[in-house]
Amino acid sequence: MADSLRRILLETREVAMVKLADRIVNLAEPPHYWSRDKRLAYQAEARVILAQLGAASPALATRLAARIERYGGFIPAAPE
C-alpha cells in the first residue's frame, strides 16, 4: 500500500481523488466471511489512504472519514 500511495502522489490530483472515491465505495458492508482482524486491517488501511491523499479533495476526505467511522459498525467486539 505504501508504494501504491507514493506512486499516486506523483500523479495528478484527480488520480488521488479516484483512490479516495474508490475506498469510499469499498467501505460498504464487508463479506460475511472476513474475520474481525481483516476488517480492522481494512479500516486501518482506509485511514492511511485518508491521511496520505485527503488533501487532494477535502470533500472526498470528509466523506471517507465518515465512511471509516461507519465501517466500525461492521467490526464485531473483541472477544473477552
PyMOL CGO cylinders between C-alpha atoms (Angstrom):
from pymol import cmd
from pymol.cgo import CYLINDER

trace = [
    CYLINDER, 0.00, 0.00, 0.00, 2.78, 2.47, 0.85, 0.3, 1, 1, 1, 1, 1, 1,
    CYLINDER, 2.78, 2.47, 0.85, 4.35, 2.10, -2.60, 0.3, 1, 1, 1, 1, 1, 1,
    CYLINDER, 4.35, 2.10, -2.60, 0.97, 2.46, -4.30, 0.3, 1, 1, 1, 1, 1, 1,
    CYLINDER, 0.97, 2.46, -4.30, 0.24, 5.66, -2.38, 0.3, 1, 1, 1, 1, 1, 1,
    CYLINDER, 0.24, 5.66, -2.38, 3.68, 7.06, -3.20, 0.3, 1, 1, 1, 1, 1, 1,
    CYLINDER, 3.68, 7.06, -3.20, 3.03, 6.46, -6.90, 0.3, 1, 1, 1, 1, 1, 1,
    CYLINDER, 3.03, 6.46, -6.90, -0.42, 8.04, -6.68, 0.3, 1, 1, 1, 1, 1, 1,
    CYLINDER, -0.42, 8.04, -6.68, 1.08, 11.15, -5.10, 0.3, 1, 1, 1, 1, 1, 1,
    CYLINDER, 1.08, 11.15, -5.10, 3.32, 11.53, -8.17, 0.3, 1, 1, 1, 1, 1, 1,
    CYLINDER, 3.32, 11.53, -8.17, 0.26, 11.62, -10.43, 0.3, 1, 1, 1, 1, 1, 1,
    CYLINDER, 0.26, 11.62, -10.43, -2.34, 14.33, -10.91, 0.3, 1, 1, 1, 1, 1, 1,
    CYLINDER, -2.34, 14.33, -10.91, -4.74, 15.31, -8.16, 0.3, 1, 1, 1, 1, 1, 1,
    CYLINDER, -4.74, 15.31, -8.16, -7.53, 13.50, -9.98, 0.3, 1, 1, 1, 1, 1, 1,
    CYLINDER, -7.53, 13.50, -9.98, -5.79, 10.15, -9.56, 0.3, 1, 1, 1, 1, 1, 1,
    CYLINDER, -5.79, 10.15, -9.56, -5.76, 10.66, -5.79, 0.3, 1, 1, 1, 1, 1, 1,
    CYLINDER, -5.76, 10.66, -5.79, -9.42, 11.64, -5.93, 0.3, 1, 1, 1, 1, 1, 1,
    CYLINDER, -9.42, 11.64, -5.93, -10.27, 8.39, -7.72, 0.3, 1, 1, 1, 1, 1, 1,
    CYLINDER, -10.27, 8.39, -7.72, -8.49, 6.40, -5.00, 0.3, 1, 1, 1, 1, 1, 1,
    CYLINDER, -8.49, 6.40, -5.00, -10.41, 8.29, -2.28, 0.3, 1, 1, 1, 1, 1, 1,
    CYLINDER, -10.41, 8.29, -2.28, -13.72, 7.68, -4.06, 0.3, 1, 1, 1, 1, 1, 1,
    CYLINDER, -13.72, 7.68, -4.06, -12.85, 4.03, -4.61, 0.3, 1, 1, 1, 1, 1, 1,
    CYLINDER, -12.85, 4.03, -4.61, -12.27, 3.46, -0.91, 0.3, 1, 1, 1, 1, 1, 1,
    CYLINDER, -12.27, 3.46, -0.91, -15.49, 5.30, -0.03, 0.3, 1, 1, 1, 1, 1, 1,
    CYLINDER, -15.49, 5.30, -0.03, -17.42, 2.86, -2.19, 0.3, 1, 1, 1, 1, 1, 1,
    CYLINDER, -17.42, 2.86, -2.19, -15.47, -0.16, -0.93, 0.3, 1, 1, 1, 1, 1, 1,
    CYLINDER, -15.47, -0.16, -0.93, -16.19, 0.62, 2.72, 0.3, 1, 1, 1, 1, 1, 1,
    CYLINDER, -16.19, 0.62, 2.72, -19.66, -0.84, 2.39, 0.3, 1, 1, 1, 1, 1, 1,
    CYLINDER, -19.66, -0.84, 2.39, -20.55, -3.94, 4.39, 0.3, 1, 1, 1, 1, 1, 1,
    CYLINDER, -20.55, -3.94, 4.39, -17.64, -6.39, 4.11, 0.3, 1, 1, 1, 1, 1, 1,
    CYLINDER, -17.64, -6.39, 4.11, -18.08, -10.01, 3.03, 0.3, 1, 1, 1, 1, 1, 1,
    CYLINDER, -18.08, -10.01, 3.03, -19.55, -12.10, 5.84, 0.3, 1, 1, 1, 1, 1, 1,
    CYLINDER, -19.55, -12.10, 5.84, -16.51, -14.39, 5.85, 0.3, 1, 1, 1, 1, 1, 1,
    CYLINDER, -16.51, -14.39, 5.85, -13.99, -11.61, 6.60, 0.3, 1, 1, 1, 1, 1, 1,
    CYLINDER, -13.99, -11.61, 6.60, -12.52, -12.05, 10.06, 0.3, 1, 1, 1, 1, 1, 1,
    CYLINDER, -12.52, -12.05, 10.06, -12.51, -9.31, 12.67, 0.3, 1, 1, 1, 1, 1, 1,
    CYLINDER, -12.51, -9.31, 12.67, -8.78, -8.82, 12.08, 0.3, 1, 1, 1, 1, 1, 1,
    CYLINDER, -8.78, -8.82, 12.08, -9.28, -8.46, 8.31, 0.3, 1, 1, 1, 1, 1, 1,
    CYLINDER, -9.28, -8.46, 8.31, -11.98, -5.86, 8.89, 0.3, 1, 1, 1, 1, 1, 1,
    CYLINDER, -11.98, -5.86, 8.89, -9.79, -3.94, 11.32, 0.3, 1, 1, 1, 1, 1, 1,
    CYLINDER, -9.79, -3.94, 11.32, -6.91, -4.02, 8.85, 0.3, 1, 1, 1, 1, 1, 1,
    CYLINDER, -6.91, -4.02, 8.85, -9.13, -2.74, 6.03, 0.3, 1, 1, 1, 1, 1, 1,
    CYLINDER, -9.13, -2.74, 6.03, -10.34, 0.11, 8.20, 0.3, 1, 1, 1, 1, 1, 1,
    CYLINDER, -10.34, 0.11, 8.20, -6.76, 0.96, 9.20, 0.3, 1, 1, 1, 1, 1, 1,
    CYLINDER, -6.76, 0.96, 9.20, -5.71, 0.94, 5.55, 0.3, 1, 1, 1, 1, 1, 1,
    CYLINDER, -5.71, 0.94, 5.55, -8.53, 3.38, 4.78, 0.3, 1, 1, 1, 1, 1, 1,
    CYLINDER, -8.53, 3.38, 4.78, -7.19, 5.70, 7.48, 0.3, 1, 1, 1, 1, 1, 1,
    CYLINDER, -7.19, 5.70, 7.48, -3.76, 5.62, 5.82, 0.3, 1, 1, 1, 1, 1, 1,
    CYLINDER, -3.76, 5.62, 5.82, -5.32, 6.45, 2.45, 0.3, 1, 1, 1, 1, 1, 1,
    CYLINDER, -5.32, 6.45, 2.45, -7.19, 9.35, 4.02, 0.3, 1, 1, 1, 1, 1, 1,
    CYLINDER, -7.19, 9.35, 4.02, -4.06, 10.68, 5.72, 0.3, 1, 1, 1, 1, 1, 1,
    CYLINDER, -4.06, 10.68, 5.72, -1.94, 10.42, 2.58, 0.3, 1, 1, 1, 1, 1, 1,
    CYLINDER, -1.94, 10.42, 2.58, -4.43, 11.54, -0.07, 0.3, 1, 1, 1, 1, 1, 1,
    CYLINDER, -4.43, 11.54, -0.07, -7.11, 13.54, 1.72, 0.3, 1, 1, 1, 1, 1, 1,
    CYLINDER, -7.11, 13.54, 1.72, -5.61, 16.90, 0.73, 0.3, 1, 1, 1, 1, 1, 1,
    CYLINDER, -5.61, 16.90, 0.73, -6.46, 16.13, -2.91, 0.3, 1, 1, 1, 1, 1, 1,
    CYLINDER, -6.46, 16.13, -2.91, -10.15, 16.72, -2.15, 0.3, 1, 1, 1, 1, 1, 1,
    CYLINDER, -10.15, 16.72, -2.15, -11.45, 17.99, 1.17, 0.3, 1, 1, 1, 1, 1, 1,
    CYLINDER, -11.45, 17.99, 1.17, -14.99, 16.98, 0.17, 0.3, 1, 1, 1, 1, 1, 1,
    CYLINDER, -14.99, 16.98, 0.17, -13.97, 13.38, -0.56, 0.3, 1, 1, 1, 1, 1, 1,
    CYLINDER, -13.97, 13.38, -0.56, -11.80, 13.35, 2.55, 0.3, 1, 1, 1, 1, 1, 1,
    CYLINDER, -11.80, 13.35, 2.55, -14.80, 14.31, 4.66, 0.3, 1, 1, 1, 1, 1, 1,
    CYLINDER, -14.80, 14.31, 4.66, -16.91, 11.57, 3.08, 0.3, 1, 1, 1, 1, 1, 1,
    CYLINDER, -16.91, 11.57, 3.08, -14.16, 8.99, 3.54, 0.3, 1, 1, 1, 1, 1, 1,
    CYLINDER, -14.16, 8.99, 3.54, -13.70, 9.93, 7.19, 0.3, 1, 1, 1, 1, 1, 1,
    CYLINDER, -13.70, 9.93, 7.19, -17.43, 9.42, 7.76, 0.3, 1, 1, 1, 1, 1, 1,
    CYLINDER, -17.43, 9.42, 7.76, -17.35, 6.05, 5.98, 0.3, 1, 1, 1, 1, 1, 1,
    CYLINDER, -17.35, 6.05, 5.98, -14.39, 4.92, 8.07, 0.3, 1, 1, 1, 1, 1, 1,
    CYLINDER, -14.39, 4.92, 8.07, -16.36, 5.74, 11.21, 0.3, 1, 1, 1, 1, 1, 1,
    CYLINDER, -16.36, 5.74, 11.21, -19.45, 3.91, 9.96, 0.3, 1, 1, 1, 1, 1, 1,
    CYLINDER, -19.45, 3.91, 9.96, -17.38, 0.90, 8.95, 0.3, 1, 1, 1, 1, 1, 1,
    CYLINDER, -17.38, 0.90, 8.95, -16.64, 0.38, 12.64, 0.3, 1, 1, 1, 1, 1, 1,
    CYLINDER, -16.64, 0.38, 12.64, -20.22, -0.87, 12.93, 0.3, 1, 1, 1, 1, 1, 1,
    CYLINDER, -20.22, -0.87, 12.93, -19.24, -3.88, 10.82, 0.3, 1, 1, 1, 1, 1, 1,
    CYLINDER, -19.24, -3.88, 10.82, -16.44, -4.86, 13.20, 0.3, 1, 1, 1, 1, 1, 1,
    CYLINDER, -16.44, -4.86, 13.20, -17.52, -7.22, 15.96, 0.3, 1, 1, 1, 1, 1, 1,
    CYLINDER, -17.52, -7.22, 15.96, -16.44, -6.54, 19.51, 0.3, 1, 1, 1, 1, 1, 1,
    CYLINDER, -16.44, -6.54, 19.51, -13.21, -8.16, 20.63, 0.3, 1, 1, 1, 1, 1, 1,
    CYLINDER, -13.21, -8.16, 20.63, -13.66, -11.47, 22.40, 0.3, 1, 1, 1, 1, 1, 1,
    CYLINDER, -13.66, -11.47, 22.40, -13.22, -11.25, 26.15, 0.3, 1, 1, 1, 1, 1, 1,
]
cmd.load_cgo(trace, "trace")
